[in-house]
Amino acid sequence: MTPQELEAELEKTLVDQRLSRSEKKALQALVGEIDEAALAKLRSVAFEVARRHVDESKQTRHVLEWLEEVMKLLTAARGEAMPASGAYFSPGDEPLRQILGLLGAARTSIDICVFTITDDRIADAILGAARRGVVVRVITDDDKAFDRGSDIQRLRDGAIPVRVDRSPHHMHHKFAVFDEQRLLTGSYNWTRGAANHNLENVVVTAEPSLVQAFVKTFERLWRELE
């Protein structure tokens, strides 16, 4: 199903500003058939539909209630609650699934501090989060930002603030903090090579002391690289 078809189906469910039982079942069936990248796109489309109706309608509360129901379904339809912590390894899809899932689930903020971003699936999810109103900031390496295939300019073109180091050495971190409540870190570069070939790892945790340590590090770097 194309993004346009998804948008048309979601528009139909919003006609009466609520999700009927049959519409819920149809959405649940759809979610069970798509991968994480498509699920992140579907979340983004739902926010776009809601934003359009809020702009055109005085009945904001009903539109937002509809959106809340859709988000609950898209997050939980597979019965996959995100674990409080976990370790994931490549080659393989698990690290990518975690990154896309966290990008898609973020509600208020995403702070990304990574050496390089060349995987278009991740860049699409970052841009989708920004379009639905999540505040996104990116720190990356100055040299890698100009590599062939780098998505950094795409993110800048999408109005996402990006800062780079100004050093002969590398900004070699690979971490992201979501809603200041969940941390993703590890050796995994945000590239297709990391997913398909490299021996890499991703760790996800909601441990407050670890999350806050990375929040403070990101804020310090963000100020220093202004």
C-alpha positions as CSV (number, residue, x, y, z in Angstrom):
1,M,0.0,0.0,0.0
2,T,1.4,3.4,-1.0
3,P,1.6,6.4,1.3
4,Q,-1.2,8.0,-0.7
5,E,-3.4,4.9,-0.3
6,L,-2.7,4.9,3.5
7,E,-3.6,8.5,3.7
8,A,-6.9,7.9,1.9
9,E,-7.8,5.1,4.2
10,L,-7.0,7.2,7.3
11,E,-9.1,10.0,5.9
12,K,-12.1,7.6,5.7
13,T,-11.8,6.7,9.3
14,L,-11.8,10.4,10.3
15,V,-15.1,11.2,8.6
16,D,-17.1,10.8,11.8
17,Q,-14.1,11.7,14.0
18,R,-13.8,8.4,15.7
19,L,-12.4,4.9,15.0
20,S,-15.2,2.3,14.6
21,R,-14.6,-1.3,15.6
22,S,-14.3,-2.4,12.0
23,E,-11.8,0.4,11.3
24,K,-9.7,-0.6,14.3
25,K,-9.6,-4.2,13.1
26,A,-8.6,-3.1,9.6
27,L,-5.7,-1.0,11.0
28,Q,-4.6,-3.8,13.2
29,A,-4.5,-6.1,10.3
30,L,-2.5,-3.6,8.2
31,V,0.1,-3.1,11.0
32,G,0.7,-6.8,11.2
33,E,1.7,-6.9,7.6
34,I,4.2,-4.0,7.3
35,D,7.8,-3.5,8.5
36,E,9.1,-0.9,10.9
37,A,10.0,1.7,8.2
38,A,6.5,1.5,6.8
39,L,5.0,1.7,10.3
40,A,7.0,4.9,11.0
41,K,5.7,6.3,7.7
42,L,2.1,5.4,8.7
43,R,2.5,7.2,12.0
44,S,3.8,10.3,10.1
45,V,0.8,10.1,7.7
46,A,-1.6,9.9,10.6
47,F,-0.1,13.1,12.0
48,E,-0.4,14.8,8.7
49,V,-4.0,13.9,8.3
50,A,-4.8,15.1,11.8
51,R,-2.9,18.4,11.3
52,R,-4.9,19.1,8.1
53,H,-8.2,18.5,9.9
54,V,-7.2,20.6,12.9
55,D,-6.3,23.5,10.5
56,E,-9.7,23.2,8.8
57,S,-11.9,22.4,11.7
58,K,-13.0,24.0,15.0
59,Q,-13.4,20.5,16.5
60,T,-9.8,20.2,17.6
61,R,-10.5,18.0,20.6
62,H,-12.3,15.3,18.6
63,V,-9.5,15.2,16.0
64,L,-6.9,14.8,18.7
65,E,-8.9,12.1,20.4
66,W,-9.0,10.3,17.0
67,L,-5.2,10.7,16.6
68,E,-4.6,9.3,20.1
69,E,-6.6,6.2,19.2
70,V,-4.7,5.7,16.0
71,M,-1.3,6.1,17.7
72,K,-2.2,3.6,20.3
73,L,-3.1,1.1,17.6
74,L,0.0,1.7,15.6
75,T,2.2,1.3,18.6
76,A,0.6,-1.7,20.2
77,A,-1.2,-3.6,17.4
78,R,1.5,-6.2,17.2
79,G,1.6,-6.6,21.0
80,E,5.2,-5.4,21.0
81,A,5.7,-3.2,24.0
82,M,9.1,-1.7,23.9
83,P,11.3,-3.3,26.5
84,A,12.9,-1.1,29.3
85,S,16.3,-2.3,28.0
86,G,17.8,-4.6,25.5
87,A,20.9,-5.4,23.4
88,Y,20.7,-5.9,19.6
89,F,23.3,-7.0,17.1
90,S,24.0,-6.8,13.4
91,P,24.3,-7.9,10.6
92,G,20.5,-8.2,10.8
93,D,17.5,-6.0,11.1
94,E,17.2,-5.7,14.9
95,P,19.3,-2.5,15.4
96,L,17.5,-0.8,12.6
97,R,14.1,-1.9,13.9
98,Q,15.0,-0.4,17.3
99,I,16.1,2.9,15.8
100,L,13.0,3.2,13.6
101,G,10.7,2.2,16.4
102,L,12.1,4.8,18.8
103,L,12.0,7.5,16.1
104,G,8.4,6.6,15.4
105,A,7.3,6.5,19.0
106,A,8.9,9.8,20.1
107,R,6.4,12.4,21.1
108,T,8.3,15.6,22.1
109,S,12.0,15.5,21.4
110,I,14.8,13.5,19.7
111,D,18.4,14.4,20.2
112,I,20.7,12.5,17.8
113,C,24.5,12.5,18.1
114,V,26.0,10.1,15.5
115,F,29.2,9.8,13.5
116,T,27.4,9.4,10.1
117,I,23.8,9.0,8.7
118,T,23.6,7.4,5.2
119,D,20.7,5.0,5.7
120,D,17.7,6.6,3.9
121,R,15.2,4.6,6.0
122,I,16.5,6.3,9.1
123,A,16.6,9.7,7.5
124,D,13.0,9.3,6.3
125,A,11.9,8.4,9.9
126,I,13.8,11.4,11.3
127,L,12.1,13.8,8.8
128,G,8.8,12.1,9.6
129,A,9.2,12.8,13.3
130,A,10.0,16.4,12.6
131,R,6.9,16.8,10.4
132,R,4.6,15.5,13.2
133,G,5.9,18.2,15.6
134,V,8.8,16.4,17.4
135,V,11.7,18.7,18.2
136,V,14.7,17.1,16.5
137,R,18.4,18.1,16.8
138,V,21.4,16.4,15.2
139,I,25.1,16.5,16.0
140,T,27.4,14.8,13.5
141,D,31.0,14.6,12.3
142,D,32.1,17.5,10.0
143,D,33.9,15.2,7.6
144,K,31.3,12.5,7.4
145,A,28.5,15.1,6.7
146,F,30.0,15.5,3.2
147,D,30.5,11.8,2.4
148,R,28.8,10.4,-0.6
149,G,25.4,9.2,0.4
150,S,25.2,11.3,3.5
151,D,21.7,12.3,4.5
152,I,22.8,15.4,6.6
153,Q,21.9,17.9,3.9
154,R,18.5,16.3,3.5
155,L,17.9,16.8,7.2
156,R,19.0,20.4,7.0
157,D,16.7,20.9,4.0
158,G,13.9,19.6,6.1
159,A,14.5,22.4,8.7
160,I,16.2,20.1,11.2
161,P,19.0,21.9,13.2
162,V,22.4,20.2,12.6
163,R,25.7,21.0,14.3
164,V,29.1,19.6,13.4
165,D,32.4,19.5,15.2
166,R,35.2,21.8,14.2
167,S,38.2,19.6,14.9
168,P,40.8,17.6,13.0
169,H,39.5,14.7,15.1
170,H,36.2,12.8,14.7
171,M,32.9,13.3,16.5
172,H,32.6,9.6,16.9
173,H,29.6,9.2,19.2
174,K,26.6,7.0,18.2
175,F,23.7,7.7,20.5
176,A,20.2,9.2,20.5
177,V,17.9,10.3,23.3
178,F,14.1,10.1,22.9
179,D,11.8,12.3,24.9
180,E,14.6,12.6,27.5
181,Q,13.4,9.2,28.7
182,R,15.0,6.5,26.5
183,L,18.5,6.1,25.3
184,L,19.9,4.2,22.3
185,T,23.7,3.8,22.0
186,G,26.3,1.4,20.8
187,S,28.8,0.9,18.0
188,Y,26.1,0.8,15.3
189,N,26.7,3.4,12.5
190,W,23.4,4.6,11.0
191,T,24.3,3.1,7.6
192,R,23.1,0.3,5.4
193,G,26.5,-1.3,5.7
194,A,26.1,-1.5,9.5
195,A,22.7,-3.3,9.0
196,N,23.8,-5.6,6.2
197,H,27.5,-6.4,6.8
198,N,29.1,-5.1,9.9
199,L,29.4,-6.6,13.3
200,E,27.7,-3.9,15.3
201,N,25.6,-3.5,18.4
202,V,22.8,-1.3,19.8
203,V,21.8,-1.0,23.5
204,V,18.5,0.5,24.5
205,T,17.7,1.6,28.0
206,A,15.4,3.7,30.1
207,E,17.6,3.7,33.1
208,P,17.3,7.3,34.4
209,S,20.9,7.8,35.4
210,L,22.2,6.6,32.1
211,V,19.7,8.6,30.1
212,Q,20.5,11.8,32.0
213,A,24.3,11.3,31.5
214,F,23.7,11.3,27.8
215,V,21.2,14.2,27.9
216,K,23.9,16.3,29.7
217,T,26.6,15.3,27.2
218,F,24.3,16.2,24.3
219,E,23.5,19.6,25.8
220,R,27.2,20.3,26.4
221,L,28.1,19.4,22.9
222,W,25.2,21.4,21.4
223,R,26.4,24.5,23.3
224,E,30.0,24.0,22.4
225,L,29.3,23.6,18.6
226,E,27.0,26.6,18.3
